[in-house]
Amino acid sequence: MYKLVALDMDGTLLNKNQKISDRVKKAIAEARAKGVKIILSSGRGFKGIEKYVKELHLDELVVSLNGAAVTDASGEKIVFDIHMEPDVSRRIIELQKEYDIFSVNFIGLKMYVEELNEKALYFSTFEGVEVIAVGNMLEFYNTQPISKMLMIEKHEKFTIFKERLLEELGQYINATFSLPDFLEAYNINVNKGLILHKVANYYGIKREEVIAIGDGENDIYMIEYAGLGVAMGNAMDSVKNAADIITKSNAEDGVAHVIERYILNV
């Protein structure tokens, strides 16, 4: 019997309008009524997840920033928290400038950008959060603990940049796509699979009792960890290759299909 379901958000729990469908809400509520834990696991910061936690009436732990932070449902109590080393963060900022890459830097519960340009406003609208413009990031940055850097560019622009980033800093960071145009960098000791293992242990739940559902490259670790790893129908090919099964897309209530079949036995 499955006792925990870990859900990615963008492209998985949420449809293209950033909404949770009524069918998915119903399936989640019925699973929780049976005692199943629902864990939201996202690359977003907590502020970008909070309204969905409230909408679903969840009281479980919340995984944000790809696992760099785990909090209670209120976001006030930090259970796990991992940052990048300051010299690593500074080097990434230098490379971003060299390749003209836009980045949102997550420090604590706040998000910082160099300027409020079109990409900053797109991100702010996408996540429903406020960002802070600080001017030259190298001048602003000292040794603040950065949990994650989210870089936003057309996917093809990242090809050489990601290769250079991992060539120089691959022993210190993970760099994965959460969406085709969203490249995320975070501490090498952070990924959704490692954190899902910790969360499952926190609740006394075994690996084989866990379902993980996602669509992005950053979901692969938790999909591989789970007893049942599920890729969305709209997932990247690499995610589908890592999964045990493939459900329907986020436009077709893929999350509900999994919960109904494997937990509710509908």
PAMAR-505035 format. One record per residue (C-alpha): x, y, z; residue in one letter; residue number from 1. Coordinates in steps of 0.05 Angstrom, whole numbers, padded with zeros to 5 digits, m for minus. Example, Ala and Ser with C-alpha at 12.3 -4.5 7.8 and 13.67 -1.06 7.14 Angstrom:
! PAMAR-505035
NODE     east    north       up   residu   num
NODE    00246   m00090    00156        A     1
NODE    00273   m00021    00143        S     2
***
This chain:
! PAMAR-505035
NODE     east    north       up   residu   num
NODE    00000    00000    00000        M     1
NODE    00026    00069   m00018        Y     2
NODE    00030    00118    00040        K     3
NODE    00063    00179    00010        L     4
NODE    00056    00216   m00056        V     5
NODE    00109    00267   m00076        A     6
NODE    00084    00316   m00128        L     7
NODE    00123    00364   m00171        D     8
NODE    00083    00427   m00185        M     9
NODE    00096    00462   m00252        D    10
NODE    00078    00415   m00308        G    11
NODE    00052    00363   m00259        T    12
NODE    00004    00385   m00205        L    13
NODE   m00012    00450   m00241        L    14
NODE   m00042    00457   m00311        N    15
NODE   m00018    00507   m00362        K    16
NODE   m00059    00561   m00327        N    17
NODE   m00022    00548   m00261        Q    18
NODE   m00086    00518   m00232        K    19
NODE   m00103    00453   m00196        I    20
NODE   m00162    00420   m00230        S    21
NODE   m00223    00399   m00190        D    22
NODE   m00210    00326   m00206        R    23
NODE   m00139    00330   m00180        V    24
NODE   m00162    00366   m00117        K    25
NODE   m00215    00313   m00104        K    26
NODE   m00165    00256   m00114        A    27
NODE   m00115    00288   m00066        I    28
NODE   m00169    00301   m00013        A    29
NODE   m00193    00229   m00017        E    30
NODE   m00122    00202   m00012        A    31
NODE   m00108    00245    00050        R    32
NODE   m00173    00221    00080        A    33
NODE   m00143    00151    00076        K    34
NODE   m00081    00175    00113        G    35
NODE   m00035    00183    00053        V    36
NODE    00016    00239    00059        K    37
NODE    00018    00289    00002        I    38
NODE    00086    00323   m00006        I    39
NODE    00093    00382   m00053        L    40
NODE    00164    00380   m00081        S    41
NODE    00182    00439   m00125        S    42
NODE    00239    00480   m00152        G    43
NODE    00198    00540   m00129        R    44
NODE    00213    00578   m00065        G    45
NODE    00163    00569   m00009        F    46
NODE    00128    00635   m00026        K    47
NODE    00112    00607   m00095        G    48
NODE    00083    00544   m00064        I    49
NODE    00046    00572   m00004        E    50
NODE   m00021    00588   m00037        K    51
NODE   m00027    00517   m00064        Y    52
NODE   m00011    00487    00004        V    53
NODE   m00070    00528    00031        K    54
NODE   m00115    00511   m00028        E    55
NODE   m00105    00437   m00016        L    56
NODE   m00109    00445    00061        H    57
NODE   m00043    00408    00069        L    58
NODE   m00007    00403    00136        D    59
NODE    00051    00359    00113        E    60
NODE    00124    00380    00102        L    61
NODE    00137    00422    00040        V    62
NODE    00198    00413   m00004        V    63
NODE    00221    00476   m00040        S    64
NODE    00281    00497   m00082        L    65
NODE    00290    00426   m00107        N    66
NODE    00302    00403   m00036        G    67
NODE    00349    00459   m00013        A    68
NODE    00295    00476    00038        A    69
NODE    00243    00434    00073        V    70
NODE    00193    00469    00119        T    71
NODE    00129    00456    00155        D    72
NODE    00065    00475    00120        A    73
NODE    00067    00546    00147        S    74
NODE    00138    00558    00120        G    75
NODE    00159    00583    00188        E    76
NODE    00195    00521    00215        K    77
NODE    00256    00498    00174        I    78
NODE    00267    00423    00178        V    79
NODE    00324    00417    00127        F    80
NODE    00364    00474    00095        D    81
NODE    00424    00469    00047        I    82
NODE    00460    00526    00010        H    83
NODE    00515    00533   m00041        M    84
NODE    00584    00553   m00018        E    85
NODE    00596    00629   m00025        P    86
NODE    00656    00622   m00072        D    87
NODE    00616    00575   m00116        V    88
NODE    00557    00624   m00118        S    89
NODE    00603    00681   m00137        R    90
NODE    00635    00640   m00194        R    91
NODE    00566    00623   m00222        I    92
NODE    00548    00697   m00222        I    93
NODE    00613    00712   m00260        E    94
NODE    00596    00659   m00312        L    95
NODE    00525    00685   m00318        Q    96
NODE    00554    00753   m00336        K    97
NODE    00603    00723   m00385        E    98
NODE    00548    00687   m00422        Y    99
NODE    00494    00740   m00412        D   100
NODE    00449    00694   m00372        I   101
NODE    00391    00722   m00332        F   102
NODE    00384    00694   m00261        S   103
NODE    00338    00697   m00201        V   104
NODE    00377    00684   m00137        N   105
NODE    00342    00654   m00077        F   106
NODE    00368    00679   m00010        I   107
NODE    00325    00660    00049        G   108
NODE    00252    00673    00030        L   109
NODE    00271    00730   m00017        K   110
NODE    00288    00729   m00090        M   111
NODE    00339    00777   m00121        Y   112
NODE    00352    00799   m00193        V   113
NODE    00396    00852   m00224        E   114
NODE    00339    00889   m00257        E   115
NODE    00264    00885   m00265        L   116
NODE    00266    00867   m00339        N   117
NODE    00218    00825   m00380        E   118
NODE    00246    00759   m00353        K   119
NODE    00241    00783   m00280        A   120
NODE    00169    00803   m00290        L   121
NODE    00154    00737   m00326        Y   122
NODE    00183    00698   m00267        F   123
NODE    00146    00742   m00216        S   124
NODE    00080    00730   m00252        T   125
NODE    00095    00656   m00263        F   126
NODE    00107    00642   m00189        E   127
NODE    00063    00696   m00161        G   128
NODE    00119    00726   m00119        V   129
NODE    00156    00791   m00113        E   130
NODE    00228    00798   m00135        V   131
NODE    00279    00850   m00112        I   132
NODE    00324    00887   m00161        A   133
NODE    00394    00901   m00133        V   134
NODE    00434    00926   m00193        G   135
NODE    00501    00893   m00207        N   136
NODE    00496    00824   m00174        M   137
NODE    00571    00817   m00164        L   138
NODE    00572    00882   m00125        E   139
NODE    00510    00863   m00084        F   140
NODE    00533    00792   m00069        Y   141
NODE    00579    00782   m00009        N   142
NODE    00573    00715    00026        T   143
NODE    00497    00710    00032        Q   144
NODE    00473    00637    00032        P   145
NODE    00442    00625   m00037        I   146
NODE    00397    00563   m00038        S   147
NODE    00384    00563   m00112        K   148
NODE    00397    00602   m00176        M   149
NODE    00342    00600   m00228        L   150
NODE    00367    00620   m00297        M   151
NODE    00316    00639   m00351        I   152
NODE    00336    00637   m00425        E   153
NODE    00315    00601   m00489        K   154
NODE    00335    00528   m00482        H   155
NODE    00386    00530   m00539        E   156
NODE    00425    00586   m00505        K   157
NODE    00439    00541   m00446        F   158
NODE    00475    00487   m00485        T   159
NODE    00546    00514   m00481        I   160
NODE    00534    00550   m00415        F   161
NODE    00511    00488   m00378        K   162
NODE    00570    00449   m00404        E   163
NODE    00618    00502   m00380        R   164
NODE    00582    00508   m00313        L   165
NODE    00588    00434   m00298        L   166
NODE    00658    00429   m00326        E   167
NODE    00682    00481   m00275        E   168
NODE    00634    00469   m00217        L   169
NODE    00603    00400   m00227        G   170
NODE    00635    00374   m00163        Q   171
NODE    00599    00428   m00123        Y   172
NODE    00531    00437   m00156        I   173
NODE    00474    00404   m00192        N   174
NODE    00446    00439   m00253        A   175
NODE    00381    00414   m00281        T   176
NODE    00322    00438   m00323        F   177
NODE    00256    00444   m00286        S   178
NODE    00225    00471   m00351        L   179
NODE    00258    00475   m00419        P   180
NODE    00276    00549   m00409        D   181
NODE    00289    00544   m00333        F   182
NODE    00359    00520   m00313        L   183
NODE    00368    00513   m00238        E   184
NODE    00434    00508   m00200        A   185
NODE    00439    00486   m00128        Y   186
NODE    00485    00449   m00079        N   187
NODE    00510    00380   m00103        I   188
NODE    00482    00350   m00039        N   189
NODE    00412    00373   m00058        V   190
NODE    00363    00337   m00104        N   191
NODE    00291    00316   m00098        K   192
NODE    00309    00243   m00089        G   193
NODE    00355    00253   m00030        L   194
NODE    00305    00298    00004        I   195
NODE    00246    00252   m00010        L   196
NODE    00286    00197    00025        H   197
NODE    00294    00242    00086        K   198
NODE    00221    00262    00085        V   199
NODE    00198    00190    00080        A   200
NODE    00243    00172    00139        N   201
NODE    00214    00231    00178        Y   202
NODE    00145    00199    00171        Y   203
NODE    00170    00128    00180        G   204
NODE    00150    00109    00109        I   205
NODE    00189    00058    00068        K   206
NODE    00215    00071   m00002        R   207
NODE    00168    00020   m00033        E   208
NODE    00109    00057   m00002        E   209
NODE    00125    00121   m00040        V   210
NODE    00098    00147   m00106        I   211
NODE    00134    00205   m00140        A   212
NODE    00105    00242   m00200        I   213
NODE    00140    00294   m00243        G   214
NODE    00155    00321   m00312        D   215
NODE    00223    00357   m00308        G   216
NODE    00295    00337   m00307        E   217
NODE    00299    00358   m00234        N   218
NODE    00246    00305   m00218        D   219
NODE    00287    00246   m00242        I   220
NODE    00321    00233   m00175        Y   221
NODE    00256    00227   m00137        M   222
NODE    00224    00186   m00192        I   223
NODE    00282    00137   m00188        E   224
NODE    00279    00136   m00112        Y   225
NODE    00204    00122   m00106        A   226
NODE    00173    00053   m00103        G   227
NODE    00131    00077   m00161        L   228
NODE    00162    00130   m00204        G   229
NODE    00114    00165   m00251        V   230
NODE    00128    00211   m00310        A   231
NODE    00074    00258   m00335        M   232
NODE    00051    00250   m00407        G   233
NODE    00081    00319   m00420        N   234
NODE    00148    00302   m00387        A   235
NODE    00216    00307   m00420        M   236
NODE    00239    00243   m00453        D   237
NODE    00295    00234   m00401        S   238
NODE    00242    00234   m00347        V   239
NODE    00198    00184   m00383        K   240
NODE    00259    00138   m00391        N   241
NODE    00272    00141   m00316        A   242
NODE    00200    00126   m00296        A   243
NODE    00165    00061   m00280        D   244
NODE    00101    00085   m00314        I   245
NODE    00077    00144   m00354        I   246
NODE    00010    00176   m00337        T   247
NODE   m00031    00227   m00375        K   248
NODE   m00009    00299   m00384        S   249
NODE   m00022    00356   m00335        N   250
NODE   m00077    00380   m00383        A   251
NODE   m00111    00312   m00375        E   252
NODE   m00107    00306   m00298        D   253
NODE   m00049    00258   m00299        G   254
NODE   m00038    00264   m00224        V   255
NODE   m00111    00245   m00210        A   256
NODE   m00105    00184   m00255        H   257
NODE   m00046    00158   m00214        V   258
NODE   m00079    00170   m00146        I   259
NODE   m00145    00141   m00169        E   260
NODE   m00113    00077   m00195        R   261
NODE   m00058    00063   m00144        Y   262
NODE   m00088    00092   m00079        I   263
NODE   m00163    00099   m00087        L   264
NODE   m00170    00036   m00130        N   265
NODE   m00222    00070   m00175        V   266
***
